[in-house]
Amino acid sequence: MHGPVFGEFLGTFILILLGNGTVANVSLSKSKGSGSGYMTVVTGYAFAVSAGIFVSLAVGGVAHLNCAVTLALVIAGVTPVSQVPGLVAGQFAGAMVASIFVWLAYLHHYADTPDGPTKLGTFSTIPAIRNLPLNVLTEAIATCVLCIVGFSFGSKGVSATGLPAGFGPYCWGILIWVIGCGLGGPTGWAMNPNRDLGPRIMYAVLPIPNKGSCDWTYGLTVPIFGPLIGAAIGAVICKATGIL
């Protein structure tokens, strides 16, 4: 299998499998990484993004792995609108399937963990302090930064010939790491509606013992609208400044 849609599926699958797998390792009872802390999550997710980008590109994908990034590139005139349904479907499916595999890998640990919100946090984001307008703002800021800095990597102002082959995925991984360090504290820096919504749906349907609320009030607002707003603003800034 090969091509943009499959690339988005497989790349997002790897991203969520390793990223949410890191969260599960840190959060669930009796895991080897239990209690190792937020910086482990930040680092794991950073490398998960790099791994997902490499895999997507290797099978002919475009390595967006994020419908907010896709939206930004559509607004900037880089990605044709006609490609959006296939790319977003691939991203969404990859995130959902990966969530099943995280659950299977940590099956006994989910059973041994009593706290419902902790289990939800291995699938989707949870705010540190719940304030929906400010949570949306945080996600918008983080995603705007993601687009501005991330698209700068390929700017002619940085290199007239572009980055060396294979170098870009590492740059994106570093970017995810520093955004997680600088802006991830309030919301867990989703920056990606697919990353949150797909796994949240799987949390709702999987037979996880003693699970709590899916918190749809949060899940259908903050990690969806915040990233999309931020991506749109980032795209306009990138277009206006010549980054794209």
N, C-alpha and C positions, 0 to 999 in steps of 0.2 A: 504494500500500500504506500501511496506517495501523494503529495500535493498539499495545497494550502489548508484545506479543511481538516485532513487527517493530521497535518502538522500541528494545527491548533489543538486538536484533540489530544494527541500524544504529548505535546509539550506541556499543556495545562495539566494533564494527568500526572506527569512527573513532578511539576511544580507543587501541586496539592498533596500528592503522596508523600513527598519529602518534607514539605513545609508543615502541613498539618500533622504529619508523623512526628516531627520534632516537638510540636506542641503537646501531642499525646505522650511522648516520652517524658517530657518535663512535668506534665500535670497529673497523670494517672497513677493510682496507687501501685506500689511495688515494682514500678518500672525501674530499669537500671539508671535512668536519667532523672528520676523523680526528685523534684525540688532544686534542680540545677539552675533555674532562674531565667529571667527575661532575656539576658544577653545570649543564652543558648538558643532561645527562640529566634532572636534577631539574626544570629549567625546562620542558623539552620535555614531560615527562610531566604536569606541572601544567596546562599549557595544553591538552594532549591530553584530560585529564579534563573541563575546561570545554567544549571543543569537542564531546566525546561527549555530555555532558549536554544542551547546546543542541539537537543534532541529534535525540536521543531524544525530548525534549519536543516538538519541532517536528512530529514524525510521530505523536504520540499516545502516546508511551512514558511510562514512569514514572521513567526515568533512574536506576535502581539501578546498572546496568552491572557488578554485582558480586554474586555469590551470597551472600557474607558479609553484605552490606548487606541483601539480601533476607531472609536468616535473622534478622537483628536485628529487622527490621520485623515479621516473623511472630511472633517471641517477644514483641514489644511490643504485639501485637494490632492493628497498623496495616494489614498486608498479609494478605489471606485465604490460608490454606494452599492452597486450590484453584488459586490463580494461580501457585504456585511452579514446577510443572513447565514451564509455558510460558515463564515469565520466565527460568529458568535455562537452558533449551534455547536461547533466543534469545541469551543472553549467551555461552554456550559456542560456538555456531555462529559468532557474530560474531568472537570471538577467533581461531577457527581459520581462517576465511576471510581475515581481515586479515593473518595470518601469511604466507599465500601471496602476498599483494600486496607485503608488505615484501621477501620473498625475490625476487620479480620485479623490484622497483625497484632492488635492489642485486645483481642476478644476477652481474655481472662481478666485483663486489667480494667476494662469497662465494667465487668461484673463485680470486681472487688472495690471499685471506687463508689462511695455512697452519695457524693454530692452531684446533683443534677447540673447546676451551672458549670461545674468543672468539666463535665462531659460535653456540654454544648460548646464550651470554649475550645475543644479540640476539633470542632467542625467549623465554627463561625466566630466572628468577633463579638466581644462584649465590652461595653464602655467601662472605664475606671470610675467615672462619675457620670451618672445618667443625666444628660441635658440635651435633648434631641437637636435643638437649633445649634448649640455650640458643638455638638458631636458632628453634625453635618458640616459645619464650618471647618473643623479640624480635618475631616476627610477631604474636603475641597482643597484646602491649602496643601495637604500632603500630595494629592494627585496632580495638582498644578505644578508643584515642584518636580514630581516624577516626570512629567511631560517636558518641561523646560530643560531640565538637566539631561534627561535621557536622550532627547532629540538633539541636544548639543553635541553629543558624542560623534555624530556623523556630519556635523556642520563643516562646510568648507572653510570657515574661519578657524576651526581647530586643525584641519588637515585638508589640503586641496585635493588629495587623492583618497580621502577617507581613512578610517582606521585600518590597521593591518588585519588581514584575514584571521578570524577566530578570536580577536581581541575584544569585540563588542560585548559578548555575553558576560565577561568578567567585569566590565565597566558597569553594566546594569546590576550585577550582583552587589558591587560596592555601593551603588546608589540605593538599593533596597536596604542595605545594612545601615547607611548613614541616616536615611529617612526614618527607619525604625528607631535609631538612637535619638534623633532630634525631635521627631513628631509622632512617634508611635505610642507614647504613654497614655494619652486620653482615650483612644479608641482601638488600639491594636493595629492601626494602619492597614485597613483592608485595601483601599485604593483600587478595588477591583470587584464590581458587582457579581461576576461569576464566581470568584473565589469565596464569596460569602453566601450567596443565595443557593447555589447548587448544593454545597455541603449542608446548609441549613435544612433544605428539603429532605436530604438523605437522613439527617438526624431525626426528622419527624417520622420517617417511614421505617427505619431500621428497628429491629427488635432489641433495643438497648435496655437493659434492666434498670428500673428506678430512675429513668430520665425525667428531667423537669420540663419546663416550658420551652418552646422554641423561640419565644420572644419575637413574634412576628411584627409587633408594633415598631420595634427597633430595626429588625432585619429588612423590612420592606421600605424603610426610609433612609436611614443614615448610610449604610454601606452601598446603597444604590444611587441615591441622588447626590450625595457628597462627591463621590468619584466622578460621576458624569458631569457635574457642574465644574469641578476642578479641571477636568480634561478639556472641556470646551474653552474655558478661560486660558488654559495653557496653550491650546492650539492657536488661539487668536494672538497671544503674545509671541509665540514662535513664528507665526506668519508675519506679524508686524515688524519683528526685529531681524528677520532674515535667517533665523535658525533653521526654518523649513522653507 
